[in-house]
Amino acid sequence: MSSALTYLALAVMIAVAVVLLLGLVNMMRGGPASTSQKLMRMRVLLQAIAVIIIVGVLLLAR
């Protein structure tokens, strides 16, 4: 169970990095501000999910 959560946490962290890069590319290209806002909200949500999963992994590893 802990192993599956570890891989899930890794996947969510990669998703956070991808969304962050998409947001940076959008800003560098001068894309719409609404897209940047949506990407920022998605990144914050994914980060919250990642923190919850990581805490769960740490609690299960005890």
N, C-alpha and C positions, 0 to 999 in steps of 0.2 A: 504494500500500500504506500509506504513512504517513498519507494522508488518511483512509482507512478506519479506521485505528487511532485517529486523532484523534476521529472521530465516535463510535467505540466508547468511548473514554475519557470523552467528554462524556456519553454515555448512562449509563455507570456512575456518574459523579458525580451526575447527576440522580437516579438510583436511590438513592444514598446519602442525598441530601437528603430524598427521599420517605420512606424508612424512618426517618430521624431525626425527621421531623415526625410520623409515625405513632406513634413511641415517646413523643414529647412529649404528643400528644393522649391516648394511653392513660394516661400518668401523671397528667395534669390531670383526667381523668375518674375517676380512682381505679380503673382497670382491674386485672385480675389481674397479679400480679407475674410469673407464668410467661410471659405475653405480652410483658411488658417485656423479660424476659431473652432470649426468642427474637428480638425485634426488635433488641436490642443485639448479639447474636451475628451476625445477618444484616448489620447495619451494619458491623461489624468485618470480616467476610468481604468485603463489597463494597468497603470501603476498601482492603483488601489487593489486591484485583483491580485497582482503579483505579490504585494506585501502580505495580503491575507493568506495566500498559498504558502509563501515562505515561512510565515509564522506557524502555519499548520504543519509544515515539514519539520520545523525545529521542535515543535511540541511533540510530534509523534516520534522523533528520534531520541527523545529522552528515555 
